[in-house]
Amino acid sequence: MGLKCGITGITNSGKTTLFNCMSNTKATVTNFAFSSKKSNVGVCDIPDLRLQEIDKIIKADKLIYANVEIVDIPGLTKGSSMGEGIGNSFLGDIRQCDALIHVLRCFEDANLPHIDGSINPVRDIETVDLELQIQDLEQIERKIQKVEKAARVGDKEARFQLEVLNKYKAHLENFQNIRTLNVYENEQKVVADMMLLTQKPTIYICNVDESSVVSGNRYSDAVKEFLKDTQAEMLIIGGKLEAEISELDAQDRALFLEDVGLTEPGVNKLLRSAYKTLHLISFFTVGGKENRAWTITQGMTAPQAAGVIHSDLERGFIRAEVIKYHDLIELGSEHKCKEAGKLSVEGKNYVVNDGDILHIRFNV
């Protein structure tokens, strides 16, 4: 399954710098607001050391990591939903994303002026939220107009939909994001096809200067305080520092990270956080031409996981032979796992766990 994350934020917050650290394609970084008129799109691998450890035991011609599509949305500003800056041309790209990475400017730079004249990441959160809330409210109001007539003449389903839509409307009018609204599953279905912008899971990235990457600064502290009563994930990353790290080879990268007090690049933590936020896990297929990681949603069964590889495998699923990652590492081979009773044969109801190594048996 494809994972798609959109990088959003106020213009000149460091979004494109972060995109370049993550993506296999590079975008131009400038000091000018609204210098980009379209989104940049790239793909990056999800770092997973388990795949490398598996490859030491079961050799394959190549390793293929799970990946994520990254979309760098042009910078926003007050009034974007009404046509200011680049206007609302970014909305279609945001709608297609599974999650948002909201980059917040938490650094000072006289050569890179803030569009609002001062550094205030909490204000920037509120600015972007408001623009997205306005768009969601307009969508909700349009749908209300469509169902009102049927509700007035007694259509029970229309009445239910109207009640739910008004619940969403009131929440947005109170300057709240849809993801903070408590609704039942049948209520969620009323807006499921609308891809509401403020419903999307959001990870907040405090983009700090190099001296603040370990413990943050007063700007990131303000964001932490602002988000403390929410379930939102917040990470501290130094965009410029990450850009330097991404240009180094593996050996120099390790030394550089040690010098600045980090154990790994911040973008690795970000990608793991995206997985956690979206309730995603990985399973592995091994041997032959490739050792490969696959992305699935927690709770998927073995046939559903097989379908991620190819629809034929799900349709003709017979069974899955399963080895747990930690058993393979501990025992050292598939053969020893089988001898120790650590290879299980699972049917259609088996729920795949993170790190499972699967051999799918099928017939079509």
C-alpha positions as CSV (number, residue, x, y, z in Angstrom):
1,M,0.0,0.0,0.0
2,G,1.3,3.5,-0.8
3,L,1.8,6.0,2.0
4,K,1.6,9.6,1.1
5,C,2.7,12.4,3.4
6,G,2.3,16.1,2.6
7,I,4.7,18.7,4.0
8,T,2.9,21.8,4.9
9,G,3.6,25.1,6.7
10,I,4.0,28.8,6.5
11,T,6.3,30.0,3.6
12,N,10.0,30.1,4.5
13,S,9.6,27.6,7.3
14,G,12.1,25.1,5.9
15,K,9.7,22.7,4.2
16,T,11.6,22.3,1.0
17,T,14.9,21.8,2.9
18,L,13.3,19.0,4.8
19,F,11.8,17.6,1.6
20,N,15.3,17.5,0.0
21,C,16.7,15.6,3.0
22,M,14.0,12.9,2.6
23,S,13.4,12.6,-1.1
24,N,15.2,11.0,-4.0
25,T,14.4,14.1,-6.0
26,K,15.6,17.6,-5.1
27,A,13.7,20.9,-5.2
28,T,15.1,24.4,-5.4
29,V,15.4,26.2,-2.0
30,T,15.1,30.0,-2.1
31,N,14.8,32.9,0.4
32,F,11.8,34.3,-1.4
33,A,8.2,33.7,-0.3
34,F,5.9,32.0,-2.8
35,S,8.7,31.2,-5.2
36,S,7.1,27.9,-5.9
37,K,3.8,27.6,-7.7
38,K,3.4,23.8,-7.6
39,S,4.1,21.0,-5.2
40,N,7.3,19.0,-5.3
41,V,6.9,15.2,-5.3
42,G,9.4,12.6,-4.3
43,V,9.9,9.1,-2.8
44,C,12.0,8.1,0.2
45,D,12.8,4.7,1.7
46,I,11.7,3.9,5.2
47,P,14.9,3.1,7.2
48,D,14.6,-0.4,8.7
49,L,17.7,-2.1,10.1
50,R,15.8,-5.3,10.5
51,L,15.9,-5.8,6.7
52,Q,19.7,-5.5,6.8
53,E,20.0,-8.0,9.6
54,I,17.7,-10.5,7.7
55,D,20.0,-10.1,4.6
56,K,23.0,-11.2,6.7
57,I,21.2,-14.6,7.2
58,I,19.2,-15.0,4.1
59,K,21.0,-13.5,1.1
60,A,19.2,-11.9,-1.8
61,D,20.3,-10.0,-4.9
62,K,19.0,-6.8,-3.6
63,L,17.2,-5.1,-0.6
64,I,14.0,-3.2,-1.2
65,Y,12.7,-1.1,1.6
66,A,9.2,0.1,2.1
67,N,8.8,3.7,0.9
68,V,6.7,6.8,1.3
69,E,5.7,9.4,-1.2
70,I,6.5,12.9,0.0
71,V,4.7,16.0,-1.3
72,D,6.2,19.4,-0.6
73,I,3.2,21.7,-0.6
74,P,3.9,25.4,-1.5
75,G,4.1,27.7,1.5
76,L,0.9,29.0,3.0
77,T,0.0,32.4,4.5
78,K,-3.0,34.2,6.0
79,G,-5.8,34.3,3.4
80,S,-4.5,31.4,1.3
81,S,-8.0,29.9,1.2
82,M,-9.2,33.3,-0.2
83,G,-6.5,33.6,-2.8
84,E,-3.6,35.2,-0.9
85,G,0.0,34.1,-1.7
86,I,-0.3,31.1,-4.0
87,G,-4.0,31.0,-3.2
88,N,-5.8,27.6,-2.6
89,S,-4.2,25.7,-5.5
90,F,-2.5,23.5,-2.9
91,L,-5.7,22.0,-1.5
92,G,-6.0,19.2,-4.0
93,D,-2.5,18.0,-3.2
94,I,-3.3,18.1,0.6
95,R,-6.5,16.1,0.1
96,Q,-4.7,13.2,-1.5
97,C,-2.3,12.8,1.4
98,D,-2.7,10.2,4.2
99,A,-0.9,12.4,6.8
100,L,0.5,15.9,7.1
101,I,4.0,16.9,8.3
102,H,3.6,20.5,9.5
103,V,6.9,22.2,9.6
104,L,7.2,25.1,12.1
105,R,9.8,27.8,11.9
106,C,11.7,27.8,15.2
107,F,14.9,29.5,14.1
108,E,16.0,33.1,13.5
109,D,17.7,34.2,10.3
110,A,18.0,37.8,9.3
111,N,18.5,36.7,5.6
112,L,15.2,34.8,5.6
113,P,12.4,37.1,6.8
114,H,9.2,35.7,8.2
115,I,6.2,36.6,6.2
116,D,4.5,37.9,9.3
117,G,7.5,39.8,10.6
118,S,8.4,37.7,13.6
119,I,9.1,34.2,14.7
120,N,6.0,32.7,16.4
121,P,5.4,29.0,15.6
122,V,2.2,28.8,17.7
123,R,0.7,31.6,15.6
124,D,1.8,29.8,12.5
125,I,0.0,26.6,13.6
126,E,-3.2,28.7,14.1
127,T,-2.8,30.4,10.7
128,V,-2.5,27.2,8.8
129,D,-5.3,25.5,10.8
130,L,-7.6,28.4,10.1
131,E,-7.0,28.2,6.3
132,L,-7.7,24.5,6.3
133,Q,-10.8,24.9,8.6
134,I,-12.3,27.5,6.2
135,Q,-12.0,25.1,3.3
136,D,-13.5,22.2,5.4
137,L,-16.4,24.4,6.5
138,E,-17.2,25.4,2.9
139,Q,-17.3,21.7,2.0
140,I,-19.5,20.8,4.9
141,E,-21.9,23.7,4.1
142,R,-22.2,22.7,0.5
143,K,-23.1,19.1,1.6
144,I,-25.6,20.5,4.1
145,Q,-27.4,22.3,1.2
146,K,-27.6,19.0,-0.7
147,V,-29.3,17.0,2.1
148,E,-31.5,19.7,3.7
149,K,-34.3,19.4,1.1
150,A,-34.6,15.6,1.5
151,A,-34.4,16.0,5.3
152,R,-37.3,18.4,5.3
153,V,-39.6,16.0,3.5
154,G,-38.9,13.2,6.0
155,D,-36.0,11.2,4.6
156,K,-34.6,9.5,7.7
157,E,-31.1,9.0,6.3
158,A,-31.0,12.6,5.1
159,R,-32.1,13.7,8.6
160,F,-29.3,11.7,10.2
161,Q,-26.7,13.1,7.7
162,L,-27.9,16.6,8.4
163,E,-27.6,16.1,12.1
164,V,-24.0,14.8,11.7
165,L,-23.0,17.5,9.3
166,N,-24.2,20.2,11.7
167,K,-22.1,18.6,14.4
168,Y,-19.0,18.9,12.1
169,K,-20.0,22.5,11.2
170,A,-20.3,23.6,14.8
171,H,-16.9,22.1,15.6
172,L,-15.2,24.0,12.7
173,E,-17.0,27.2,13.6
174,N,-15.5,26.9,17.0
175,F,-12.0,27.0,15.3
176,Q,-11.4,23.3,16.0
177,N,-9.9,20.7,13.7
178,I,-12.0,17.7,12.7
179,R,-9.4,15.2,14.0
180,T,-10.3,16.5,17.6
181,L,-14.0,15.8,17.1
182,N,-15.3,12.6,18.9
183,V,-17.7,10.9,16.5
184,Y,-19.1,7.4,16.1
185,E,-18.1,5.2,13.2
186,N,-21.5,5.6,11.4
187,E,-21.1,9.4,11.7
188,Q,-17.6,9.2,10.2
189,K,-19.1,7.5,7.1
190,V,-21.2,10.6,6.4
191,V,-18.0,12.6,5.6
192,A,-15.7,9.7,4.5
193,D,-15.7,10.7,0.8
194,M,-14.9,14.4,1.5
195,M,-11.2,13.9,2.5
196,L,-11.5,16.8,5.0
197,L,-8.2,18.6,5.4
198,T,-8.3,19.0,9.2
199,Q,-9.2,15.4,9.7
200,K,-5.8,14.2,8.5
201,P,-3.3,13.0,11.2
202,T,-0.6,15.7,11.6
203,I,3.0,15.5,12.9
204,Y,4.5,18.8,14.0
205,I,8.2,19.4,13.2
206,C,10.0,22.2,15.0
207,N,12.7,23.3,12.6
208,V,15.5,24.6,14.8
209,D,19.1,25.9,14.4
210,E,22.0,23.5,14.9
211,S,22.6,24.5,18.5
212,S,19.0,23.5,19.5
213,V,18.7,20.1,17.8
214,V,19.3,18.1,21.0
215,S,17.2,20.0,23.6
216,G,15.2,22.5,21.5
217,N,14.7,26.2,22.2
218,R,12.1,28.7,23.5
219,Y,10.2,28.5,20.2
220,S,9.9,24.7,20.3
221,D,9.1,24.9,24.0
222,A,6.1,27.1,23.2
223,V,4.9,24.5,20.6
224,K,5.3,21.7,23.1
225,E,3.2,23.7,25.6
226,F,0.5,24.5,23.0
227,L,0.2,20.8,22.0
228,K,0.4,19.3,25.5
229,D,-3.3,18.4,25.8
230,T,-3.5,16.9,22.3
231,Q,-2.5,13.5,20.9
232,A,-0.3,15.2,18.3
233,E,3.3,14.1,17.7
234,M,6.0,16.7,17.9
235,L,9.6,16.3,16.8
236,I,12.6,18.7,16.9
237,I,14.7,18.6,13.7
238,G,17.4,21.0,12.4
239,G,16.6,21.3,8.7
240,K,20.0,22.8,7.7
241,L,21.8,20.2,9.7
242,E,19.7,17.4,8.2
243,A,20.6,18.8,4.7
244,E,24.3,18.5,5.6
245,I,23.9,14.9,7.0
246,S,22.1,13.8,3.9
247,E,25.1,14.7,1.7
248,L,27.5,12.5,3.7
249,D,28.4,8.8,3.2
250,A,27.5,6.3,5.9
251,Q,30.9,6.5,7.8
252,D,31.1,10.3,7.8
253,R,27.5,10.5,8.7
254,A,28.0,8.5,11.9
255,L,30.9,10.7,13.0
256,F,29.0,13.9,12.2
257,L,26.0,12.7,14.2
258,E,28.1,11.9,17.2
259,D,29.8,15.3,17.0
260,V,26.4,17.1,17.3
261,G,25.0,14.8,19.9
262,L,22.6,12.8,17.8
263,T,22.3,9.0,17.4
264,E,20.5,9.1,14.0
265,P,19.2,11.6,11.4
266,G,16.0,13.3,12.5
267,V,14.3,12.3,9.2
268,N,14.5,8.7,10.3
269,K,12.6,9.5,13.5
270,L,10.1,11.4,11.4
271,L,9.4,8.5,9.1
272,R,8.9,6.1,12.0
273,S,6.6,8.7,13.6
274,A,4.5,8.8,10.4
275,Y,4.2,5.0,10.6
276,K,3.1,5.2,14.2
277,T,0.6,8.0,13.5
278,L,-1.0,6.1,10.7
279,H,-1.0,2.7,12.5
280,L,1.2,1.1,9.9
281,I,3.6,-1.9,10.3
282,S,6.0,-3.8,8.1
283,F,6.3,-7.5,7.1
284,F,9.1,-9.1,5.1
285,T,9.4,-11.5,2.2
286,V,12.9,-13.0,1.7
287,G,15.1,-15.1,-0.5
288,G,15.9,-15.3,-4.2
289,K,16.0,-12.0,-6.1
290,E,15.0,-9.7,-3.2
291,N,14.6,-9.3,0.5
292,R,11.7,-6.8,0.8
293,A,9.7,-4.9,3.4
294,W,6.0,-4.3,2.8
295,T,3.7,-1.8,4.4
296,I,0.3,-2.7,5.8
297,T,-2.2,-1.4,8.3
298,Q,-2.2,-2.9,11.8
299,G,-4.9,-5.6,12.0
300,M,-4.6,-6.8,8.5
301,T,-4.9,-10.6,7.9
302,A,-2.5,-12.8,6.0
303,P,-4.6,-12.8,2.8
304,Q,-4.9,-9.0,3.0
305,A,-1.1,-8.7,3.4
306,A,-0.6,-11.1,0.5
307,G,-2.9,-8.8,-1.6
308,V,-0.4,-5.9,-1.0
309,I,2.2,-8.0,-2.8
310,H,-0.2,-8.9,-5.6
311,S,-4.0,-9.3,-6.0
312,D,-3.5,-12.9,-7.3
313,L,-1.9,-13.9,-4.0
314,E,-4.9,-12.7,-2.0
315,R,-7.4,-14.2,-4.4
316,G,-5.7,-17.6,-4.4
317,F,-4.4,-17.6,-0.8
318,I,-4.0,-21.0,0.7
319,R,-1.7,-20.4,3.8
320,A,1.2,-18.4,5.1
321,E,4.4,-19.8,6.6
322,V,5.4,-17.4,9.3
323,I,8.7,-16.8,11.1
324,K,9.0,-14.1,13.7
325,Y,11.9,-11.7,13.1
326,H,13.4,-12.1,16.5
327,D,13.3,-15.9,16.2
328,L,15.3,-15.8,12.9
329,I,17.9,-13.5,14.4
330,E,18.2,-15.6,17.5
331,L,18.4,-19.0,15.8
332,G,20.3,-17.9,12.7
333,S,18.5,-19.7,9.8
334,E,15.1,-20.6,8.5
335,H,16.0,-24.3,8.9
336,K,16.8,-23.9,12.6
337,C,13.6,-22.0,13.1
338,K,11.7,-24.9,11.5
339,E,13.6,-27.5,13.7
340,A,12.8,-25.5,16.8
341,G,9.1,-25.2,16.0
342,K,9.3,-21.5,15.3
343,L,7.9,-21.7,11.8
344,S,4.1,-21.6,12.0
345,V,1.6,-22.4,9.3
346,E,-1.3,-19.8,9.4
347,G,-4.6,-19.6,7.7
348,K,-6.9,-16.9,6.4
349,N,-7.7,-15.5,9.9
350,Y,-4.1,-14.9,11.0
351,V,-3.4,-11.3,11.8
352,V,0.1,-10.2,10.6
353,N,2.4,-8.7,13.2
354,D,5.1,-6.1,12.8
355,G,8.3,-7.9,11.6
356,D,6.7,-11.1,10.5
357,I,8.6,-12.9,7.7
358,L,6.0,-14.5,5.4
359,H,6.1,-17.2,2.7
360,I,2.7,-17.0,0.9
361,R,1.3,-20.2,-0.6
362,F,-1.4,-19.7,-3.2
363,N,-3.1,-21.2,-6.1
364,V,-4.9,-19.3,-8.9
